Every structure is written in structure tokens, then in C-alpha cells.
Amino acid sequence: MPVVHPQPPDGGWGWMVVLAAFFQSALVFGVIRSFGVFFMEFVGYFGELAGQVSWITSIGIAVQQFASPVGSALSTQYGARPVVMAGGVLSGLGMFLASFATSLTHLYLSIGLLSGFGWALVFTPSVASVARYFKKRRTFATGLAFTGVGLSSFAFSPLFQLLVDTYAWRGALLVVAGMSFNLVVCGALIRPLTLKEDLAGAGDPGGSCLGKLSTLFGLPLLFHWPFMRFVLAVTLINTGYFIPYVHLVARARELGFDEYQAAFLMSVAAVADLCGRLLSGWLADCRVFNLSHILVAWTSLTGISLALLPLGRSYPLLMAIGICYGFFSGALTPVVFSILPEIVGIRQIFGSMGLLQMMESIGGLLGAPFSGWLRDTTGDYTASFLAAGAFLLLGSLVLVTLPNFFSCLGSSPPACHGTKVEAGAEPAALTPASGELSSQDRDWPARSQDLREPA
């Protein structure tokens, strides 16, 4: 019989799960963010327009997000460990096959579809596992896990450039494939955890196969209106979020900077990203501000910094704006994922994270090609970065519509924490049969800020 924990342990083996998620985020989104180095190589080798080459990364991001419910459902049924290990095999295999590509279509299939599906099996279960192991320190633990993205982006951009210069892009992809296979080892570190909340819905006896499948994929959450508004906001954010990681290197080369100067821009932004994730996690876990307020602030600042990127025509100014973008974009990421259990409850974390990733894939699919199309149409990247910033600002406006967003404005932090919650309790999830929210669920932002241990 597995040990049943009344609440997330907030430590212990959870820190090993954070370590695994650290390397998983590095080998998934660290690789994606540094793929701009290959972008110019593909444009030159295949002789295609920027918009066509951009589809490689966009398909990979979109498949990673669109297939996330599959990873979530498999993790709910079989546990996160075997799912993540299988994803590691697929992601490495996709990079390996890409090194033999003779056309962009081959890259669409190998990196976009195969590696993208592997990333889907890796990322969502690993992040959800971190959320299940932590409660009071959830945002900090998530931010710590996501620092792998910042550190790897700092290291991978110049490393990939060096590999391309030494072995050409085919040899460089072989090395990236070998690195990706290490995701299998990371998956082995994710130890199963049984929480008290898991047993609440474990003994549902009846129901049709279709109903059970619907619950497994978290489809009742489609009627959870605060969750759906949150999904819309994140989709808009996702449309503009990845644009610099695809086109900032190309923008720097367009301005006349050499390839190492351009790659160094991404490395410096990655360091700022790392600092933003840690500071954001610490600030959120201090419970001084509402999580939704923090998320809106970081999202708005990221959008503004994106819109300012076209002003960076000198190298120092472009680097300064890139640092601001890296810090703010890094800060918003852990809050996006740690706020989910506050909306739907910890028992729904796999399903909600899978649906969120799937529906925001629309933004991931269209963002970079739309930016590339604007570049091909206008002749430079000014309109591309302005549009990316506008998407994030629009997403922050949607976040303002979350329940009780304005309830704590204008009052001191203690006044926002008037409701006491029993130790170990999570915000109640939606009722699967109806998707309706109780009055307590509609009050989640205020309640989420007082999930504390008793004195």
C-alpha cells in the first residue's frame, strides 16, 4: 500500500523532483530558446524565407502544448515517471533524425512533431509533480525548477554556435540529441506521491467509458469559467512570449552585429530570466501580494519591454532592453503554473495543466510564423516585436477579469487575508458533473493568499 500524505510534504524528496524538473526544463525550453542559432543556418542552407523556417520551432512548441493532455492523462493513469522517460526517448530521437534532414519538411516532422511530442510527455508531468510535492513553497519551488531554462539558455546559445561552427548544423543536432536523451534519467527521479485529495475521486465505481475518459483528460474543466478565462489570457501571452527567442538573434544580425554578439544577447537575457524566476518565486511565497496581481504586473512589464525592442539600435541599448525582457518574462512563468492549483485544486493539477498547455498551443503555433510574416512584409522586425508586445498586454487585460481581482486593491495586505483556511486544505476543485463553482470557489483569489500552516 502506498503511503498517503494528508498534504504536500513541502520538501523531502520533493527537492529531488525539483532537481529533475530543473534539468527537464533546461533540456526542453532551454533548447527551444536557443534554437535561434540554428535559425540562420536553416535559412541559408535551405534558401527559404524566415516565415517558413519559423514553422520548425512553432510546430515543436505547438505540439508540445497541444499534446500535453495526453501526457497528463497518461500520468494520471500510470504515474509521471514512465511517461517522462518515454518522452525523453522521443525528444532525443527527433533531434537525431533531424540531423539527416534534406528539406524543411523533414525538420517539421522530426523536430516539430516527434521531439515536440516528446517534450509534451516530459514538461507537463514534471511541472505538475513539483506542484504536487509543494504547497507553501510552491511558487518558489516552481521558479527554482524553471531556472534550468535560464541557465541553459545562457550556456546553450554560445554552445550551439560553437557546435555549428565546429561540426556544422548536422553535427550540432547530433550533440543536442545526445543531451536530450538525458531526460530519461531525469524522469527516473520522479517518485510517485499519493495525496489525501487523490483518494476522494479514486473510488468512483460506475460511469461510461466516455465519461471516465473525459474525467481522465480533465474535460469538465472546460466549464470552469475562471479557468477558461485564465487559459485565454495565457494563450494571448504565449503568442508573443517566444518571439525574441526565435528572432532576436536574427534582429541583432540584421543590425550588423556578428553571430557571437547576437548569441551573447540571448545568454545575458537568460541570466536575467533566471534572476526573475527566483525573485518572483520568493515574492509570491511571501504572500504579501495576490498571485493574480503579481502575474498581471509581470505580464504587462514583459509586453512593454517587447514593444521597446525595436528602439534598440545600438548594442548596449539592445542588450539593456533584452535584459529587461529576460527578467520580466522569467518572473511571470512560475506564477502562471503555481496559480493553477489555487484555481482548480491540487487533484485537478494534471488535467488542468494539460488543457492549459493544449489550448495555449494556438499562440505557440501562430506567434513565430506571424512574426516572420511581418518581417518578410515590412522588411525588418519592428512590427514583429510591437505585435508581440501587444499580445502580452492584451493577455494582462484578460487576467484582470479573474474573480475578485479588484477586491484587495487599496487595502493593506493583512486586510486581504481575512479568511482562514484549515491547514492542508486546497481550494476546492470544480464539481466534475456540472463544472459549477461554489461560492468559495468564486472567491479563490482572496482565499489562496492565506493557505498557511497553523502556528
Solvent accessible surface area in square Angstrom, and as a share of the most:
residue,aa,sasa,rsa
1,M,223,0.99
2,P,87,0.55
3,V,112,0.65
4,V,61,0.35
5,H,57,0.26
6,P,93,0.58
7,Q,48,0.21
8,P,4,0.03
9,P,55,0.35
10,D,27,0.14
11,G,7,0.07
12,G,64,0.61
13,W,81,0.28
14,G,0,0.00
15,W,87,0.30
16,M,65,0.29
17,V,1,0.00
18,V,6,0.03
19,L,73,0.36
20,A,0,0.00
21,A,3,0.02
22,F,42,0.18
23,F,92,0.38
24,Q,1,0.00
25,S,2,0.02
26,A,9,0.07
27,L,17,0.08
28,V,0,0.00
29,F,19,0.08
30,G,0,0.00
31,V,1,0.00
32,I,5,0.03
33,R,5,0.02
34,S,1,0.01
35,F,12,0.05
36,G,3,0.03
37,V,7,0.04
38,F,0,0.00
39,F,11,0.05
40,M,63,0.28
41,E,60,0.27
42,F,2,0.01
43,V,39,0.23
44,G,63,0.60
45,Y,121,0.46
46,F,37,0.16
47,G,64,0.62
48,E,74,0.33
49,L,119,0.59
50,A,14,0.11
51,G,10,0.10
52,Q,84,0.37
53,V,3,0.02
54,S,1,0.00
55,W,77,0.27
56,I,3,0.01
57,T,17,0.10
58,S,1,0.00
59,I,32,0.16
60,G,0,0.00
61,I,3,0.02
62,A,9,0.07
63,V,27,0.15
64,Q,0,0.00
65,Q,4,0.02
66,F,130,0.54
67,A,11,0.09
68,S,0,0.00
69,P,8,0.05
70,V,54,0.31
71,G,0,0.00
72,S,1,0.00
73,A,3,0.02
74,L,65,0.32
75,S,5,0.03
76,T,75,0.43
77,Q,108,0.48
78,Y,149,0.57
79,G,24,0.23
80,A,10,0.08
81,R,84,0.31
82,P,68,0.42
83,V,9,0.05
84,V,0,0.00
85,M,62,0.28
86,A,49,0.38
87,G,0,0.00
88,G,0,0.00
89,V,73,0.42
90,L,44,0.22
91,S,0,0.00
92,G,0,0.00
93,L,67,0.33
94,G,0,0.00
95,M,2,0.01
96,F,82,0.34
97,L,84,0.42
98,A,0,0.00
99,S,4,0.03
100,F,124,0.52
101,A,2,0.01
102,T,96,0.56
103,S,40,0.26
104,L,16,0.08
105,T,78,0.45
106,H,82,0.36
107,L,0,0.00
108,Y,45,0.17
109,L,95,0.47
110,S,10,0.06
111,I,4,0.02
112,G,0,0.00
113,L,86,0.43
114,L,45,0.23
115,S,0,0.00
116,G,0,0.00
117,F,66,0.27
118,G,0,0.00
119,W,8,0.03
120,A,0,0.00
121,L,8,0.04
122,V,0,0.00
123,F,8,0.03
124,T,0,0.00
125,P,0,0.00
126,S,2,0.01
127,V,7,0.04
128,A,0,0.00
129,S,6,0.04
130,V,1,0.01
131,A,3,0.02
132,R,25,0.09
133,Y,9,0.03
134,F,0,0.00
135,K,7,0.03
136,K,87,0.37
137,R,119,0.43
138,R,6,0.02
139,T,4,0.02
140,F,67,0.28
141,A,0,0.00
142,T,4,0.02
143,G,0,0.00
144,L,58,0.29
145,A,2,0.02
146,F,4,0.02
147,T,7,0.04
148,G,0,0.00
149,V,4,0.02
150,G,0,0.00
151,L,85,0.42
152,S,8,0.05
153,S,2,0.01
154,F,85,0.35
155,A,50,0.39
156,F,20,0.08
157,S,2,0.01
158,P,52,0.33
159,L,63,0.32
160,F,0,0.00
161,Q,15,0.06
162,L,99,0.49
163,L,16,0.08
164,V,10,0.05
165,D,79,0.41
166,T,81,0.47
167,Y,127,0.48
168,A,56,0.44
169,W,13,0.04
170,R,72,0.26
171,G,17,0.16
172,A,0,0.00
173,L,0,0.00
174,L,78,0.39
175,V,58,0.34
176,V,0,0.00
177,A,2,0.02
178,G,41,0.39
179,M,39,0.18
180,S,1,0.01
181,F,81,0.34
182,N,75,0.39
183,L,0,0.00
184,V,37,0.21
185,V,99,0.57
186,C,10,0.06
187,G,0,0.00
188,A,45,0.35
189,L,49,0.24
190,I,5,0.03
191,R,113,0.41
192,P,98,0.62
193,L,23,0.11
194,T,31,0.18
195,L,0,0.00
196,K,128,0.54
197,E,38,0.17
198,D,36,0.19
199,L,94,0.47
200,A,80,0.62
201,G,25,0.24
202,A,74,0.58
203,G,63,0.60
204,D,104,0.54
205,P,128,0.81
206,G,49,0.47
207,G,65,0.63
208,S,72,0.46
209,C,115,0.69
210,L,140,0.69
211,G,36,0.35
212,K,109,0.46
213,L,94,0.47
214,S,30,0.19
215,T,79,0.46
216,L,44,0.22
217,F,54,0.22
218,G,2,0.02
219,L,71,0.35
220,P,21,0.13
221,L,1,0.00
222,L,61,0.30
223,F,118,0.49
224,H,0,0.00
225,W,149,0.52
226,P,4,0.03
227,F,0,0.00
228,M,48,0.22
229,R,81,0.30
230,F,0,0.00
231,V,5,0.03
232,L,94,0.47
233,A,0,0.00
234,V,8,0.04
235,T,19,0.11
236,L,29,0.14
237,I,6,0.03
238,N,10,0.05
239,T,16,0.09
240,G,0,0.00
241,Y,16,0.06
242,F,17,0.07
243,I,4,0.02
244,P,1,0.00
245,Y,3,0.01
246,V,6,0.04
247,H,0,0.00
248,L,2,0.01
249,V,10,0.06
250,A,7,0.06
251,R,3,0.01
252,A,0,0.00
253,R,89,0.33
254,E,66,0.30
255,L,47,0.24
256,G,66,0.63
257,F,34,0.14
258,D,72,0.37
259,E,54,0.24
260,Y,100,0.38
261,Q,70,0.31
262,A,0,0.00
263,A,1,0.01
264,F,95,0.40
265,L,4,0.02
266,M,6,0.03
267,S,1,0.01
268,V,24,0.14
269,A,1,0.01
270,A,0,0.00
271,V,65,0.37
272,A,9,0.07
273,D,0,0.00
274,L,27,0.14
275,C,63,0.38
276,G,0,0.00
277,R,3,0.01
278,L,58,0.29
279,L,77,0.38
280,S,0,0.00
281,G,0,0.00
282,W,144,0.51
283,L,43,0.21
284,A,0,0.00
285,D,31,0.16
286,C,50,0.30
287,R,17,0.06
288,V,65,0.37
289,F,103,0.43
290,N,8,0.04
291,L,3,0.01
292,S,2,0.01
293,H,36,0.16
294,I,8,0.04
295,L,0,0.00
296,V,23,0.13
297,A,49,0.38
298,W,27,0.10
299,T,0,0.00
300,S,28,0.18
301,L,69,0.34
302,T,0,0.00
303,G,0,0.00
304,I,82,0.41
305,S,4,0.03
306,L,0,0.00
307,A,28,0.22
308,L,79,0.39
309,L,1,0.01
310,P,11,0.07
311,L,115,0.57
312,G,0,0.00
313,R,148,0.54
314,S,58,0.37
315,Y,42,0.16
316,P,97,0.61
317,L,84,0.42
318,L,1,0.00
319,M,39,0.18
320,A,47,0.36
321,I,16,0.08
322,G,4,0.04
323,I,66,0.34
324,C,58,0.35
325,Y,2,0.01
326,G,0,0.00
327,F,47,0.20
328,F,39,0.16
329,S,0,0.00
330,G,0,0.00
331,A,0,0.00
332,L,6,0.03
333,T,20,0.12
334,P,0,0.00
335,V,0,0.00
336,V,9,0.05
337,F,16,0.07
338,S,2,0.01
339,I,0,0.00
340,L,0,0.00
341,P,0,0.00
342,E,2,0.01
343,I,3,0.01
344,V,0,0.00
345,G,3,0.02
346,I,1,0.00
347,R,91,0.33
348,Q,25,0.11
349,I,0,0.00
350,F,27,0.11
351,G,9,0.08
352,S,0,0.00
353,M,0,0.00
354,G,0,0.00
355,L,2,0.01
356,L,1,0.00
357,Q,3,0.02
358,M,47,0.21
359,M,35,0.16
360,E,10,0.04
361,S,5,0.03
362,I,105,0.53
363,G,2,0.02
364,G,5,0.05
365,L,62,0.31
366,L,90,0.45
367,G,4,0.04
368,A,6,0.05
369,P,12,0.08
370,F,81,0.34
371,S,3,0.02
372,G,0,0.00
373,W,144,0.50
374,L,24,0.12
375,R,66,0.24
376,D,58,0.30
377,T,86,0.50
378,T,75,0.44
379,G,44,0.43
380,D,47,0.24
381,Y,7,0.03
382,T,38,0.22
383,A,29,0.23
384,S,2,0.01
385,F,0,0.00
386,L,88,0.44
387,A,23,0.18
388,A,3,0.02
389,G,0,0.00
390,A,58,0.45
391,F,57,0.24
392,L,0,0.00
393,L,64,0.32
394,L,85,0.42
395,G,0,0.00
396,S,7,0.04
397,L,116,0.58
398,V,24,0.14
399,L,2,0.01
400,V,38,0.22
401,T,74,0.43
402,L,4,0.02
403,P,22,0.14
404,N,55,0.28
405,F,16,0.07
406,F,126,0.52
407,S,68,0.44
408,C,13,0.08
409,L,97,0.48
410,G,94,0.90
411,S,53,0.34
412,S,63,0.41
413,P,52,0.33
414,P,102,0.64
415,A,68,0.53
416,C,21,0.13
417,H,27,0.12
418,G,67,0.64
419,T,68,0.40
420,K,164,0.69
421,V,33,0.19
422,E,142,0.64
423,A,44,0.34
424,G,13,0.12
425,A,35,0.27
426,E,23,0.10
427,P,2,0.01
428,A,51,0.39
429,A,27,0.21
430,L,3,0.01
431,T,74,0.43
432,P,61,0.38
433,A,102,0.79
434,S,58,0.37
435,G,3,0.03
436,E,114,0.51
437,L,23,0.11
438,S,56,0.36
439,S,77,0.50
440,Q,113,0.50
441,D,7,0.03
442,R,128,0.47
443,D,52,0.27
444,W,1,0.00
445,P,0,0.00
446,A,21,0.17
447,R,17,0.06
448,S,0,0.00
449,Q,1,0.01
450,D,7,0.03
451,L,4,0.02
452,R,105,0.38
453,E,68,0.31
454,P,96,0.60
455,A,157,1.22
